[in-house]
C-alpha cells in the first residue's frame, strides 16, 4: 500500500500529533522522519494527557509499529525516559524500531546548542549542532551505540535499554511497503520552519516538507499516496523570526490563554496572531 504523510503548514504546533493519533488506528506503521525531541506532540486518550518527544505518536496504539527513521536525531537520555514511561522495553519490543543511521545527540551538542542557540530561539536540546556534525561527517550514529562505542558517553543502562531497538529501518520500511502495509509518516515542526523553505535563518535544522519524508525514510516518491496538511484557525510561533500577523496585545494574550499555547517541550509561551493565508499557500505548495 502507498504511504501517507502528515505535515504542518504553519510554524509547528498545528496539532499534527493529534491528527496522527486519530489516524493511527488505520495504519500498521507510524514513522518519524526528521527532527528530534525538540518536537513535542501532546496526545489525550480517555481524558489522560500524555506527551511524546522522541517517540512517534502511534506509540499508544498496541497494534502500531513505531519507527524513528534515518532523518531523525536521537537523544538517548530522552528516548530511554520515554520508553520507560510507555511501559518499558518489554512493552515496546517488536513494535519500536530505531534507524542505525539516525544521528545521536550527545551532552556536548546539547551544551553547544545552549551556548549559541539563543540567537534564533532554539529549544537548546542539541538538535542543530547534531545535524551540523552530520553534515560535517563527524557525527555519531545509532549504529555506534549499537556497537557499544557510546558506552563511555551514556551509562550502560541507557545504551543496553535502547540497543535492541536499533536496526536498518530503510530496509524495514521498504519491505513493509512491498508487502502492502499501511504506513503513516509523521512530520514535526512546520513548513515555515523548514531549513530550505522556511523563514531562514529562523528555522529548524531539518526538512519539514515532503522532501524530508523521502530522504528521511528512504522511501521513493512513488510510495506516497497523499499528503495531509495540518493548520489551525490562528497562527502561533515559538522563538525568534518574522510573524506578520502576530498580535502583541490583549488579543494575542487571549488567544494564548484560551488555546493553551505553551510549548509541549519547553513550556515557553507561543507568540499568537491571526491566521496567515499567504503562509498557508506557501505551505501547500511545499507539500
N, C-alpha and C positions, 0 to 999 in steps of 0.2 A: 504493500500500500504506500501511497505518497506520504510525505511528511508535511505537517502544518507548522506554521511559525507564529508566535505571539510577540509583537514588538510594541514599544512605547512610541507615541507620536509627538510627545512634548519633551519635557526636561526630566523625565523619570517620575516616579511616584504617581503614575496614572491609574494603578490598580491592576497591573499585569499579574501579580501573584494570585489575586482573587479570581481572575479570568482563567488562569492555568488550573487552579484548584477546581473550579467549576467544570472545566472541560476534561480534567484528568481521567474521569471515570470511563471515558470513551477511548482511552489510549493505553497502549502497552508500555510505552517508554515516555518519560519526560526528561528533557535534556537541557542542561545549562551549557551555553556555547561560548560565553565570554564573561569578563568581569570576575569579581571575587566577592569577598564578604563585605565589600562596600555597598552591595546591593541587597537591602533587606526587603523581604516580602512578608507582609502580615496576613495571616490566614485566621478565619474564625469558623470553628466547627462545633456545632451543637452548643453555641454560646461560649466556647472556650477559645481564647485568643492565643495564637502561637506565632512566633516569628522565625523565619529561616533566613540565613545569610549566605552560607556556603552550600547548603543542600538544595536540590531542586524542590519546587513547590509540590511535586507529586508524592513527596515522602510520606504524607499522612494517609495515602491510599494503599492498602496492603497489597493490591494486585499490580501496582505500578513499579516498573524498573526505572531507577533514577540514575542518570548519567551526568557526571561532571566531565565535560569533554575537553579536548586539547586546547581550545581557545581560552580556557579559564586560567586564573591564577589561584592558588590554594594556600591558605594559612592553616597548617596542620593543627595548631592550637585551637583555633576556632572550629575547625572541622571536627576534631575529636570531641569537643564540648557538645556540638550539635548531635553527633552520633549518640552520645550518652543520653542526651535529652530526649531523643526519639527512640528509646528502648534499648540502646546499646548495640554492639556489633552483631549479636545473635539475631536481634530483630531485623536488621538490615542485610543479613547475609543472603546473598543470591539476588538482591534487588538494588544494590548500590554499586556503581562502577565508576572508577576514577581514572582518567586518562594518564598513562605513563608519561605522556608528552606535555601535560599541564605543568606550568612553572610554579615553583614553591616560593611563597612569601616567607622571608626569614626575619628574625629580630633586627638584623642590620638594615633591611629595606624598610621596615616599619620606622626605625629611628630616622633614616634618611628622609622619609616622607614627612614625618612630623617636624623636621627641621626646615623643610623647604616648601611643603605643600600648601602652606597658608597663603601663598601668592595667588593661587587660583581657587582657594577654598576647598581643598580635597578633604576626604574623611580622615586622612592621616593613617591609613591602615596598610601602607606599603604597596598599594596597587601600582601606581605609576613607576616607582623605581624597579619593581619586579618586571613589568613589561619592558622597561628600558634595558634591563640586563638581558632579557630575552633577545632584543634586537641587537644588542652588543655581542650576543653569543657567549655570554659569560655566566648565564643564569644556571640555577639548579632546577632539575625537573623531578616529577614524582617518581620517575624510574630510578633516580638517585636515592630517594627514600626507600624504594623497594629493595635496592641493593644493600641497604644499610649504611650508605655514605653520609646520611644526615643524623646518625645516632648521636653524634657529638654536638649537634646543633639543637636538637629536640630530645626530650627524655625518651628512653626506650619504651616506656609505657605508651607514649603518644605514637611513635613510629610503628610499634608492634600492633597497635589497635587499627591503624589505617592500612598497613601493608597488604592485608588480604584483599582489599577492595581495588587495588591498582591493577590495571590491565590495558590492553590495546582497544580503546573504545572506538577507534576508527573502524577496525575490523568488526567489532561487535555491532555497530550501527549499520554498517554495510550489509552484514549478514541478516540483521533484523529486517532491514528494508527489503532485501531479496526474498525473505521468507513470508512477506506480507504483513508484518507487524505494523500497528498504528503508532506513529511517532509524533510527539509534540515538542517543538523546540522553543525553549523559554528564554526570551530576551531579558536583559536587565537595562537599567537606565533608560534613555530615550533618544530619539533621532537627533534632537538638538544638542545632545552631548556626545555624539559620535566624533571620534578623533579626526576623521577626514571631512565629515559633512556637517558638523555642528558649529557652535559659536567659538571657534578656536581663538585664543588658547584656553578659554574657559570651558573645557570639555573633560570627559573621562579619557582613559588611556587605551580604549579598545573600540572596535567597530560595533555599534548598536543597531546597525541597519542590516538589510538582508544579506549583504556580502559577508558579514561576520558569522551568519548562520551556516554558511558554506565552508569558509576557511576554518571556522571554529569547531567543526564536526568531521569534516572530510566527506560529507555527502555532496553530491553534484546538484546543479540546478534542476536537473531532470527529476530529482526526488521530491521537489517542493510542489505541493498541490495548491495551497492557499496561504496567504499571509493575513493575519488578524491584527489590525492596528488598534491600539487602546488609547483613548483620550478621556479626559474628564471635562465637566462643564465649565471649569475655570482653569487657570494656569497656576502652577507653583514651580518654584525653583529653589534649590539649596546651593549655597556658595555664591561666589562672585560671577559676574558676567552680565551681558545685556538682557534686559527684560522690559520690552517696550510697553506692555500693558500692566506693569506692576502698580499696585495701589499701596503706597506708603502712607496710609491714612487709616481712619477708623474703619472704613470698609474692608481694607486689607486685613485688619486685625479681626474683624467679624468672620471673614472667610476662613482665617486660620483657626479660630476657636470652634466654629460650627463644624468645619471639616476635620478637626483634629490633625491639623497639618504640622506634624512634628516628625522628624526623621526616624524611621524604624531602626536604623543602625546607630545613628549618633544622638538622636533626641533633639537635634537642632531645629529651631523654628524655620519653617519653609516660607519663603517670600511668596506672596499671593497677589493675583491680579485677574483681570478679565481673560476670557478665552481669546487666543490669538489665531485667527483663521489663516493668516499668512504662514505662520509656523506649521499649522496642520497641513496645508497644501504642500509645503516643503517635505514634511514627514511622509505624506502619501506617495510623493514622487520617489522617495528613497526606499520605499518598501520593495 
